[in-house]
């Protein structure tokens, strides 16, 4: 279906599309900006009856309940396989009951009592004296008793059951012809570390740690980052960049709550959690009992991740009514600059209540938390000092003047360069019911709700400056519900059943209803180079909604076979997505300079419109799997675990490609039904048989899930989904003239030569997948030694190794092939024009467009990546008032391409800043590489006992993010390898920057060519990572931003409050910045998280000398400070006060 100029399309439900005439613009404006929308699906054939649906800006409760009705159908679909992989949500107790002579005692009764809830579980020993009780709620404390006729009973007190682990509790009963009083012993405080089921790399953060260690925003990330092998991706100081585990992509982590997945499976948010795009929290900390971070679990029930698995267990009610309430506050008067000069306010509060409904049988737990917060946007603004702005009010006024006189724009539509405050409220609700159906059956029901909204706006310190309208508002809602049934049977057999559903609704709305407008080449207030302004609707917020439905069914059955514990089970996932992503649908107008903006001379123009009814994107997918595992202890000292797992991704929908795409690149289909086989083996060996020293480790394969947004591109950019038209420089099509007024409701849909968006003619960007491409999979191994030291200290040495089996990479099939190499060895894909622009050798420029807005991007597998790490850690379990840990990790991570974006174009452009062939995948340092990491935290409780006082401190130091210096230029100039994109080509580092035969500079304003050459020579000489690469093209990610330091401190004092108690708390976050204003800041080349900051630019005039590019320095190089920070709140010290009431 062709889209004519003046037509428009609506946001609609799955697969719906409707064209409207230009006369109905006001209604269209309301439709794009939210509210109720009534849409009609166009008939597939003439005479078909249209269907009507209603779509609202956010999901109502009735919509949510209607979605839950589909769980039954999803469960029926998911239950097809007999056996599959599963999550782990409980812990187990196992051991042997023997006489004092070491002879097994069959038929002994084992009773396990949760002393908090009164829930009791019983079992008996087998003929070999062994027992195992599974499906126990993590935590406790538990009281375990062993009784047998003719023997004196024995009891263990204070036993803690850990998530996913089997705690060894064995008994040695003395003979007693007459029943005597039971023997009571206290559990080992180091049982968490020294137990046979601990084999892989992991860490566990208990409720005690969560209560005591400092946390600014009460986020799970604050505790996951306490794992030595897990680094912060943060490159901008805002604390929302996600977690990098063992050098893997932060989107390859998985979060579970009580075993049910609450990931952002689609993968738009960097945190990877549901609600992450709006900086929401998947769950409030009041509800969290324990967080386990697993990196290499050799239990094959754990799967669907190649980074880290975060397993979170919620609290449950007990036999005593308990109330927990808190309030925390911080604001501009409790913060360092520049926060102290802004409207900065953050309050957090919550309430949790738990208790019995029927003692020992039914318990409830309810909690709610909220955050009401306003914080300044990151980046410079008029009047800021760190960093100082390179822009002026006079330049903004010039935009106001031209905008009003030429286009009728008001200053409110253009925006300002002042400080912008972002609101980011969050609400979390959790409810849980626990039923003790009998001594062998336990049922848990849980509901979790997360609602978050967020104003998202920030500014770069260099390059492109966004005015206040060029931001967007994000809203996210997530509901999840789960039911779990745990059963123990005679003979030690057990079963765990989990059914869950998660529903997420996200909507992204631009700040103003205008096209995006870019005006380039303003002179900075200092230094060299130029900068650009952007205002209007943010390009990728122009029609952006996401609906996700995730359903899971899991069942595990375990039984004993002699000395072996065999486990089989089923776990299946069904995922349903609707995604509206109408990028550039309001239009994107780019002007080379202010005069061109005044005269309506357009450099480049981009616009999009649907090509058929296959837009918006709708697809259904999921994963099945099979596994079998064997846990075997051939002796008391050695525990072995073997298993094999097969994950089977399936696709119920396939993208519909244009016939031209199929003719050019062959039939296109997302691979479905592939088997990803993952064998694993782990061990734990008590070296001396005394529990003082253990060696543990294993090796296995781990298959994960990609961010489905990468696969949604196959539906979105298929030649029948969204068509993108680009006109102007480098496209072969002239730009249209600028309109008299900018009308987002009726964008210009043709280039200056009349080229329009039409099926088969101008398809724009197309995303395809190479046949046989598989989901991510890695080989991982670890080996560790734990040594028990006096006073409950533990010393650990641990090494891990990860090798990519199925890496995900992308190439541009619209590049026809290399045309040669330049004098420095750079592979070229086109030629340089006399004006500094380039002509790329495309497969089909007319059909698929230029690389700078389109291309044919093919997803493939490679196996280039690998990483390794070595960790030494000293931990102290709480005793004599002190608990803590200190660790150092050295690691290296290499890959061919680092996917840091949701868009295929961005991942191809920036995932591999490349000087070689586009279709070759040699490994270099990964963008997720953080070689050095130091972690320390400690809590000390003072020795008085009546009203406790404790102090906690946390230190994290890590290497900065890697980067590659690149080249840029206006109008597509600076494309050093001629592939149609600038900003992604590593620069050549001359042996002598003063030698014009190696590199040529041209004057920039009052800065001469010689002065720039001298500055560049000094820059290279002062940076060791550059100096050692003289005479070569810079290697990807071979330089690194400065060391990052995060220090937080908190103090708590408990006081009487009536018959109960209240705890007052004060926390200092970014303590280093409080001590010295230059410390504690995340600094980068350009003040943001960007892996290819520009160093050189090709000017629009004089940019070619003797057939080669001639350069000017960008402000990133010609600046007094080599590295700069932005105004993110994380770069300033903050003090937070709070109070907590417990009953």
N, C-alpha and C positions, 0 to 999 in steps of 0.2 A: 504494500500500500504506500503510495507516494504521499509525502506531507507537503502541502503547498504553503507558500509564504502567507502569513496571516492566520494560519491555523494553529491550534494549540492542543495539548493533550493533558488529561487529568491524572491526578494520583488516584489509583484505583486498587481494588483488591486483586487477587491472583489473576494475572493474565489479562486484566481488563484494560481497555483503551477507548478513548472517545475523542473525536475532533470537535472543536467548537469554533465558531466564527469570531472574528476580532471584535464584534460589537458587544460581546459579553465579557469584556475584560474585568470589570469589578468583581464578578462572580468568580472568575479564575483566580484573581488575587486572593480572595478569601480561601479558595480551595488550596492553593499552594501554602498559605501561611497557617493552615490548621482549621479546626472546627469540623462540623459534620459535612460529609461529602456524599452526594448521591451519584452513583456512576452506573453506566450501562455498558455491558460487554457488546462489542459489535458482532453482528452475526457472522458465523464462519461461512455460511453459504447463503445465497440469495433466498429470502423467504424464511430464514430461521427466526425463531422467536427470541427476542432479546431478553437477557436476564438482568435483574436489578439487585444491587446489594447496597448496604449502608456501611460506611467506614468512618470511624471517628478518630480524632487526633490521638487518643489514648484508649486503652482497653477498659471497659467497664467490668464490674464484678460479674455481671450476667454473661459477658463475653467469656470471661475466664472460666466460669462454671460450664459454659457450653463446650469450651475446649477440653475440659476434663472428662466430658462424656466420651471423648474419643479415646480415652485411655484403654477402655476395654477392647476396642478394635485394634489398637496398636499392640496390646498384649497378645492378642490372638495371632497377629502377624509375627511378632518377635519370638513367640514360643515354638516356631517351626523346627529349629534344630534341637537335638536331644541334649547336647552338651556344649558349653562354650565358656569363655573367659569371664571373670567376675571381679567385683570389688570386694574389699575386706572392710568390715565395719565393726568387728568385735575382737575380743581377745580370748585366749584359752589358758586353761591350767592343765598340766600333765605331770606325771611323775610315777614313781614306783613305791609300793608299800612292801617292806621286807621285815623279817624278824632281825633280832640282834645278830643272828648267825649269817645274815645275808640271804636267807631263803625267802622267795616270794610268798606273799600272803594273798591267796585268791579270795574273792567274795567280801573283801573289806569295804565298808561303807564310807564314801567320801561325801562330806557335806560342805557346800560353799555358801557362805552367807554374806551378802552385801550389807555391811553394818549401817549404811546410811539409809537404804530403802527398805531393808528387811526382806528383800527378795532372796529366796533360797533355791539352790540347785543341788541335786544329789546324783550320785553315780556309784558304781561298784568296780572293784579291780577285777581284771581278767585272770586267767590261770597263771600268767607270768607275773602277776602282781602289779601290772601297769594299769593306769587309768588315764582318761582324758575327758575334760568337760569343756565344750566349746560354746560359742554364742554368748559369752559373758560381756556385760557392759564394761567398756574400758574405764579404768579408774578404781573405785572402791572407796575406802579400803575393804578388803575381804578377810573373812575369818574362815579358815579351812581346817576341818577336823577329819581325822582318820580313826575308825573304830573297827575292831574285829574281836570275835569271841576268843577269849583266852589271852588277850593282849591288852596292855594298858593304852588307853586312847591318847592321842597327841593332837595338839592344836597349833596352828600358825596364825599369828595375828599381824595385821597391818600389811597384808600382801596387796600390791598394786598390779592390776592387769593392764597391759599396754596394748594399744591398738595394733592389730595385725600380728601380734607376737604370742608365742606360747611360753608361759612362765613355768619353769620346772620347780615343783614343790613335791619333794619326795619325803617319805617317812620311814623311820627305823623304830619299830614298836618293840618294847620289852615285854617278855611273857609275864602274865599275871593271872593266876587261876581264879582270883577274885577281882571283881571290877574295882579299880582304883581311880583316884582323881586324875583327870587328864593333865598331861604335860603341855604347858603353854610356852611357845618360843616366839620371838619377834623376827619378822622377815629381814632379809639382807637389804640395806639401803642402796646397794649397787646392783640390785637384780635387773634394773632396766638395761644396764650395760652388759653384765655378765649373765647371759641366758642363752641357751642353745639355739633359739630361733633367730637371734640377731646375726645376720650374715653380711648383708650389703651395706652401702653407705647410706646413712640416715641421721636425722636428729628429731628429738621430741621436745616440744615446749608444753609444759603442764600448766594447769590453772594457776599454780603458784607463781610461775614465771610471768604469765600473762598479767597477773595482778600487780606484780612488783616492778618489772622493767619499764622504762619510760616508753610511752607511745603517744605521739602527737595527735593523730587522727583516728586512733583506735581501729587500725586496719591490720588484717592478717599479714600483710607484707612486712610490718614491723617485726614480726617474729620469725617469718620464713627466712629473712635475711640474716638471722643468727646462725644459719648453717654455713660452715666454713667454705663449702664448695659452691655456694649460691651468692652471686654478686648482684648489685643493683645496676640496671641498665642506665640509670639516670645520667643524662648528659646535659641537663639544663638546670638542675637544682630544684626541680619542682616535686620530686618524690613520687611521681606517678608513672615512671617509665617501665615498670615491670621487673621481673626477676630473671636473671640469666643463670641457668644451672648447668655446670660442666661445659660451658661454652656453647650451649644450644640456644636456638631461637626462643625468645620469651613467649612466643605463641605456641610452643610445643609443650608447655606445662599443662597440668590438669588439676583442677580443684574439685574436691568432693566434700559434701556435708553429709555425715552419716552414711557414706557410701554412694550417695546419689550425686551425679555430676551437676555442677552449677557453673560450668565454664561459659564463657562467651564463645561457643563453638564456631560462630561465624568469623570471629577473630578481628573485629575492628578495634576494640579497645586494647591498649598496650598491656594493661594489667592481666588480661586474659580471663578476668572474672566477669560474671554477669553484672551488668550495670557499669562496667569499667569505662565506657565512653563518657559517662556523666560523672565520673569519679565516685560512683556509688560503692558501697561496701556490700559484699555478698551476704554477710551476716554480722550482727552486732557482737562485740566481745563479751557482753554480759551472758551470752548464750553458750560461749565456747568453753568446753572443759579441757580439751587437749588438741594440739596441732602436731601432726607428724609429717615430716618432709622426707620423702623416700626418693632416692636417686638410683638405686640399683637393687630393687627387691627381686629376689629369685623365686619368690612365690608367684607362680604363673597366674594366679587369680588377679594380680595387679597388672593393668595394661592400659593401652590407649594413651601413652605419653612417651616421648623420647627425651624430655628435659627432666622435670621434677613432678612428682605426684604429691600434692598437698591434701592430706586426709584430715578433715576437721570433725571432731565429735562434739555434739551438743550436750549440755547439761540436762539432767533429769531431776524430777522431784524426789524427795525423800520422805521418811516418816515424820519429819519435823517441818512445820511451816517455816519457810525462810523467805526473807525480803532483802533485796539488795538494790540500793538506789544510789545514783551518783550525779554530780554536776561538775562541769569543767568550763573554764573561761580563759580566753586570752584575747588581747586587742592591741590597738596601736600604741597604747601607753605602756605595754609590756613587751615591746619589740624594738629591735634595732633598726637603723636606717636601711632602706628607705621606708620600711613599714611604719615607722613612727610618724611619718608625715602624710599618711594615707588614711582613708576610711576603712580600717581593717578591724574585723570583729569576728570572733568564732566562739560559739558556745555549744557544748555537748551535754546531753542529759539522758538518763535512762532509768528504767525500773524493771526489776525481775522479781517474780513471785513463784515459789514452788512449794509443794507439800503433798500430803496424802489425800486421796479421795476415799479409798478404803485402805487402812493400814496394812502394810506388807503385801498388798495386792495391786492397787491402782494408784498411780501418782501422776501429778501434772506439773508442768513448768511453762511459764509464760514470761516473755520479756519484750520490751520495746526500747529502742534507742533512737535519738534524733540528733542531727547536727544542723545548726543554723549559722551560716558562715558567709562572710564577704571578704574577699582578698584582692589585692591589686594584681593586675595582669603583669605577666613577665615582660621584660624588655624596657627600653628607654622611653621617656616621654619628655615633653617640654618642661624644663625645670629640673629634671633628674641630673644627678652628678655621677652616679656609678651604675651603669655606664652613662656618660654624657651623650646627648643626642647629636647626630650628625645632620639633623634637619632643623628647620627654623619655622617660626610662625609666618614669616613673610612668604615662604614657599607655599604653605598651606593657604594663605590668603590669596595667592595667585590662582590656586585651583578654585577657590570660591568665586573669584572674579570671572574667570573663563567659564566655569560651570554655570553661573547664573546668566551671563550674557549670551553664551552660545547654545546652551542646552536647557536653560530654565531650571537648573538644579539649585536647591537650597543648601545652606551650610549643614543643616541637619541630615540631609540625604548624603552629603559627602563625608561628614564626620569630622573629627578633630584629632589632633596629635597629643592631647592631654592624657593624664593618667586615667586608665579605665579600671573599674572595679568589677570583679566577677562574683556573682552570687552562686553558691553551690550547696544547697540544703540536701540532706539525706535523711531517710526514715527507714528503720529496720524493725520488723516484727517477727517473733519466733514463738511457736507453740508446740508443745510435745506432751504426749500421753504414753505412759508405760503401764502395761498390763502383765501381771504375773498370772498366767492362765493356770499353771500348775508348776510343780517342781521341775518339770522337764520342758515347759513351753513358755515363751515370753514374746509379747507383741509390743511393737513401738510404732506410734503414728506421729508424724511431724509435718508442720507447715511453716514455710519461711517466706517472708515478703521483703522486697527491697525496692525502694522508690528514691530516685535521685534526679535532680535537675542541675544544670550547670551552664553558666555563661562561659563560653570558650573564646578567649581573645588573648593574643600575645603579639609582641613586636620583636623583630630581629634588630640587632644592634647595627647591622650593616646590610647592604644589598637592597632589599625591598622593604619599605616601611608601610605598615598597614594603618590606615586611619580607622577611627572607632567603629565605623559601620561595617568594616570588613571582618566581622566575627559571626558567631552563631550561637543559638540557644539549643541545648540538648536536654531531652527528657527520656528517662528510662524507668521501666517498671518490670519487676521480675517476681513471679510466683513460683514456688516449688512445693510439692507435697510428696510425701513418701510413707510407705508402710513396710515394716520389717517383721518377720516372724522367725523366731529362733527356737529350735527343737533339739532335745537330746534324747537318744533312744538307748535301749539296752545294749550292752556290749560296747559302748563307747561311740556308737554312730551318732552323727549330728547333721542337721540341715539348717541352712540360712536362706530365707527368701526375701527379696527386695523388689518392690514395684514403686516407681517414681515417675513424676511428670514435672517438667519445668516449662514455663511460658514466659517469654520476654518480649516486651514491646519497646522499641527505640524510635525516637523521632528527632530529626535535626532540622532546625528552622533558621534561615538567615535573618540578620538584624534589620534588613531593609529590602523592600521589593524593587530592586533595580538589577540590571546586569552588572557583572564585574567589570571594573574600569581600571586600567593600568596606564599610568603616565610615567615615562622613563627619563633617565639622564638629567637628574638634578645634581648640582655640585654640592659636595659635603661642606660642613662648616670647618673641617680640618682634614688633613691628609689628602690622599689622591683617590681616584676612582669616581664613580657616580653612584647615585641611589635612585630608586623608583618609589612611586606611591601607588597603593591599591586602595580602592574604596568601592562601595556597592555591595552586592550579594556575594558572599564567599563562593567561589566557583564550584566547590564540591558539596555545597549545602543547598543547591538549587533543585529541590525535590529529592529528599533523602529520608527514607523510612525503612525500618527493618522489623519484621515479625519472626520470632523463632519459637518453635515448639519442639521440645526434646522429651522423649519417653524412653524409659529403661525397664527391663525385666531381668532380674538376676536370681539364680538359684544355685546353691552349692550343697553338695552332699559328700560327707566324709565318713569313712569307716576304717576299722582296723583289720589288717591282714597279717597276723603274727606280730612281728616287731615293726611293721610298716603301717603308716597312716596314709591311706589313699584318698584323694580328693578328686571329684569330678563335679561339673556344674554347668550352668548356662547363664550367659549374660549377653543381652542384646540391646541395641540402641537404634531408635528410629528418630529421624530429624526432619522437620518440615519447615521450609523457609519461604517467606515472601520478602523481596527486597526491591524497593524503589530507589534507584540511584540515577537521577536525571542530571548528571553533571553537565554544566555549561548550558542548560536548557533555557536560561534567561539571556544567554549571550555573554561573551568575554571580549571586550574591546581593548586593544593595546595600541598605544601611541608612543612614538619614538621620543618625543619631547613635548614641552609645554606649547610651543608654537604649533606643532602638528595637532595637538589637542584643540587649540584655538581655531585652527583652520579646517578641522574635520578630516585630516589626512591620517588614515588608519594604517598602522604597520601590519598588524595581524588581527584576525577576527576568528573566533571559534563559537560554534553553536551546535546544539544537539536536538534531535527529535526522534521519536520512535519510528522504526521501519516497518513494523507489523504489529499484530496483536500479541506477539510473544514478549511483550513488555508491559508492566514490570516483570522482574524475574520471579519465578516460582519453581521450586524443586523439592523432591523428597529423596532422602538418602539415609544411610545408617550403616551399622556394622554388626555382623554376627561373629561368632568365634567358637572354638573348641579347645578344651584343655583337659589334661590329666596330670596329677602331681603325686609324688611319693615322698613323704617325710620319713626318714629312717635314722634311728640311732643305734648303730652297731655296738656301741659301748656307752658308758656313762660320760665318757670324755669327748666323744665324736658324734656330731649330728650332721646328717646329709639331707639335702633337698634336691630332688630331680623333678623336672616337669617339661612339658611341651605344650605350646599354645599355637593355635591357628586363628588369626583374625581375618575376617572376610568382609571387606567393604562392599556395599551394594548400592546401586543407583536405580530408583524407580522411575526417574525422569531423565531425559536426555535433551541437550540443547538442539534447536532447529537451526541449521546453518544455511546460509544463502547458497543457491546452486553454484554461484561463481566461486565461492570459497571451496566447495567440494571439488569443482573442476580444477582449481589451482593447486590444492594441497591434499586432495584425496578425501575419502569418507572420514567423518569426524564423530567420535563417540568417547565419552568418559569411560575408561576401563571399569568393569564391574564384575564382581564375583571372583576376584583374585584371592589366592591363599597366601597370607603372610605367616610363614612358619617361624615360631620363636621358641627354640629349645633353651632351657636354662638349668644351671646346676649351682648350688651353693653349699657351703660347709661352715661349721663352727667347731673348733678343736680346742679343748682345754688342755694346754700343753703339759702341765704337771699334774693334772687331776686334783688340784687343790682350789680351783676357782680363782687363782691369782693372776694367771696369764692366759689369754685366749687369742688364737689366730682365727680369722674369719675371712671369707671372701667368696668369689664365684665368678661365673661368666655366663653370658646369655644374650639373646637377641630381644629387642624391645621395639614393637611397632606402635606408631602413634597415629594421630589424626591431624591432617593439615588444617590450617585456617580455611574454612569453607568459602570465605570471601574470594580466595584465589581461584576456586572452582566456579564460583558464581560468575566470574568474568567470562566463562565459556558461554553462559546463557545471555549475559548482558551484551557482550561484543561478539556476536555470532554472524553479523551481517543481516539478521532479522530482528535484533533486539533494539538497541539504541544506536542510531547513526550519528556520527560526529563529523562535522564539516569544518575544515580549517582553511582560511584564505590568507593571502599575503606573502610576506617574505619567505622564501624557501619552499613554497607549496606549488608553484607553477600556476596559481590562480590569483588574480588581483583581489585585494580586499574591497568590500563595499564602502561607499562613502558613509561617513558618520551621519546618523539621523539627526533631525532637528531636535528631537527629544528622545530620551532613552525609555523604552517601554518594555518592561520585562514580560508583560502579558502577551505582547505581540513582537517577538524578536525577529530580526532580519534572518531569513532562512536561505539566503543565496549569496554567492560571492559576486564580485564586481563584473564577472563575465557571464553571470546567469547560472552558474553551476549550483545545483540544489542538492539537498539530501534526498536520495531516491534509491530504492532497492536495486542492486545490481550495477549501479553507476558509481556512486561515491559511498562506500560502506564505512569508511573511517577505520578506527581501530578494530581489529579482530583478534580474539584469543582462542587458541586451539591447544590440543594436548597430543603429544606423541603417543602412538599406540603402545600399549604395554606399560605405561607409566604407573608406578605404584606409590602408595602412601609412604610417608617417612618411616624408615626403619634403621636402627643402629645396633651394632655389636658393642656391649659394655662389659667390662671386667673390673673387679676391685680386689685388693688384698690389704688386710689391716691386721695390726697387732695391738691389743689392749692389755695394759699392765696395771694391776691394782697396787696402789701405794698407800702408805699410812695416812690416817685421818681422812679417809674417804676420798682421796685423790685418785684420778685415773689418767694415765698417760697413753695416748693413742698415736700410732703412725698409720697413715692410710694413703694408698695410691689408687687412682682410677684411670681407666683408659676407655675412650669411646671412638669407634670407627663408623663412619657413615656407610650404610649399605644402600639405602635409597635416599639420596639427597634430592631436593627439589631445586631446579634451576630453570631459567628461561632464556630463549634466544629470539631474535627478530628475523622471522622468515621473509620479511619484505626487503631485507638487504640482499641484493643480487649476488654479492660475493666481493672479496677484496679486489681492489684495483692496483695494489702494490704496497710499498712501505716507504716511509720518509727517511731522511738521512739519519734519524735517531733510532730507527728500527720499529717505528710505530706502524701497525697495519692500517691501511687506508681503505675507505669504502666510497670514495668519490674524489672530487677535484676542488681546488681552491679557486674562487673567482677573484678578479682584480679588485673588487670592492670589499673583500674580506669575508663575504658570505661563501657558502659551499654548495656544490651540487652533488647530491648523493646518488649512487648507483642503485636505484630501487628496482625491485621485481615488478611492481606496478604502482606508480605514484598516483595515478588518477583514481584507482579503485580504493586503495588502502591509505592514501594520504602520506604525509611526511612523518618521520619519526617523532618530531617534536610535538605531535598531537595524536599520533596513531601508530600504525605499523601492524604487523602480523606476529603476535607474540605467542610462542609455543612453549608450553610447560613440558619439562623433561626430567628424567632422573640422571644423576651422576653419582659417583662414589668417591669424591675427592676429599671429603671432610674427615678430620680426626681431631681429637683433643685429649689431653692428659692432665692430671693434677696430682700433686703430692701435698699432704697435710700432716702437720704435727699439732696435737691439741692436748692441753692439760685441763681437766675438768675437776671440779670439787662438788660433790653432792652435799646438800645442806647438812651441816653439823657444826656445833659450837658457834652458831650465829652466822656462818659464812657459807655462801654458795657462789659458784662462778665458773667461768671458762675463759681460756685464752688460746688462740689458734693462729697459725700462719699457713697460708696456702699459696703455692706457686703452681701456675697452670699455663698452658698454651692451647690455643684453639685456631684451627685453620679450616677454611672452606673455599669454594670457588665463587660463591654468591651468597650474600646475606640478605634475606628477605626482611626488610624493615618497614614495609608499607603494605597497604591492602590492595593497591592498584598494580595491575600488571606492568603498566608503563613505568611507574616509579621503581618497582623492583628490578626491571631490566636496566633502567637508567642508572640507579644509584646502588643497586645491590652488588655491582661489580664494576668499580671504576677501573677501566680496562684499556690497555694499550695493545693487546693481542687480538687474535681472531675472536669474533663473537661466539663462535660455536665450539671453542676449545675451553676446557674447564680445569686449568691448572690451579692448584691451591695456593693461597696466600693467607696472611693473618685475617681472621674473621673479624667482622665488626662487633662481635660479641666477646672478643678476647679481652680479658682483664688479668694480666699475668700475676700480679701481687695482690694479696688480700690479707689484712690483719684484722682479727676479730677478738674483742675482749668484752666481757661483761661480768659484773659482780654485784651481789646483794649482801649487805651486812645488817644483821639485826642486833641491836644493842642488848646487853645482858640482863636488863631489868625485865621482869615478866608480867607485871600487872597491866601496864598500858604500853604496848610495844612501839618502838621507834626503829625504822629501818631506812637505809639509804641504798640506792641502786645507781649504777653507772653503766653506760654502754658506749663502746668505741668501735667504729668501723673505719678502716682505712683501705683504700683500693686504688689501683691504677686507673688513670683516666681513660676515656674512650679513644680508640685509634682513629686516625684520619688520613686522608690523601688530599694534597693540594691540587686543585683543578683550574681550568681556564674557562672564561666566559666572554661575553660580548653582546652588544645589542643587535637585534635583528638576526639572531641565529649565528652571529660571528663567534669565534672562539671554539668552533667545532673542530678540534685538532685531528680527529680520525675520520671526519667527514661522514659520520653515520647518521646525521640529521639532528643530533642533540649536542648542546654544549653543557658545560658544568659537570660532565662525567668523564673527562679525559685527564689523566694524570699529567702533570707538567714535566717537561724536560729540565733537568738540573744541570746547568752548564758548568764546565770546568772552571771557566772564568766569565762571570756575568758582564765584564767590561769588554769582552771580545764580541763585536757585532757579527762575526762569522758563526758564533754559537747561538746567540740570542740578540734580537734587535728590539730596542725600545724607541718609542716616539714620545714627543713632548705631550705633557698633560697640563693644560693651563700654564701656570708659571713654573711648573716643575719640568726641568729639561730632561731629555733622554739620558744624558750622562748622569744626572743626579739620581734618576730612577735605577740605572744600572748599578750605581754605587750602593744604593740602599738595598737592592736585591742581593748583591754580593755580600754585604754585611749580614743580611738576614740568613743566607745560607751558611756562612761561616759560624754564626752564633748558634745554629741548631744542629747538634751532632747527627740526628737522623737524616738530615739533608746533606750535610758535608760529606758523609761517607758514601753518598750516591752520586757524587759529581760525575758528569759524563754519561749519565744514564737517565732513562725515564723513571720517575719516582715509582717505587713499588707500592701496590695497594696496601693501605693501612700500616705503612712503615713508620709513621710518626705517631706521637701520642700526646694527648692533652695532660695537664698537670694532675698530680696526685689528689685524690678526693678524701676528705676527712669528715666524719660525722660523729659527734660526741654529744650524748644526752645524759642528763642527770636528774634524778627525782628523789624526793625525801617524803616520808609518810610518818605521821604521828597519830596513834589511836587514842581517843579520849572517851570517857563515859558520856552517855547520852540517855538519860533516864535509866531504864533497866537494860539498855543495849549499848551499842558503841557506834562512834562515828570516827572515820579516818580522814584527816586533813592531809592534803598532798600539794606539793609544789614541784614543778618540773622545769628544768632549763634545757631547751632544745637548741642545738648548735652552740654548745658551750664555747667552742674554739672561737667563734665569731664574737662572742661576748668578751673574751679575753683580748683579742686583737681583731680590729675591723676588717683586716685583709685575710684572716684565716677563715676556714669553714665555708669557703665558697667553691662551687663547681665552676671551673673556668674552662673555656674552650676557645678555639681560634676565632669563632664568630659569635660567641656568646649564647649559642644554642646547641642542641644535639643535632649535629649535621656531620656526616662522614666525609663529605667532599667540599670543604670550604674553598672558595676561589682565591687565587693568588695573583693571577694575570688576567687581563682583559684585552680583547682586540677592539680598538675604537672604530667608530663608523667612518671616520676619515683618516686616511694614512695608515690603515691597518694591514697593508701588504707592501713589503719592501723586498725587491729582488725575488719575487715569486714565493715568498714565505710570509707567515704571519708576523706582524710587528706588535709589540705589547705595551701596555701600561700597567702599573701596579694597582691592585685594588687596595681598599682601605684595610683589609686584613693584614697586609704586609707593611704598608706605610702608616704605622701607628705606634705610639710610644709604648703601649702595653702589648706584649706579644699575645697574651691570652686575657680574655675579659669574661666577666660574669654578667648575668642579667638580674632583673629585679624580682625573680621568683622568691616567694616567701622562704623556701628552703635555704636561700643564701643569706638569711638574716637570723640573728638570735631571737628567740621567743621564750617568754615565760608563761607558764600555764598553771593556774591555781584550780584546785578541785576539792570536793568533799564527797565521801562515800559513807552511806549509812547501811549497816548490816544488822539484821534481826534473825 
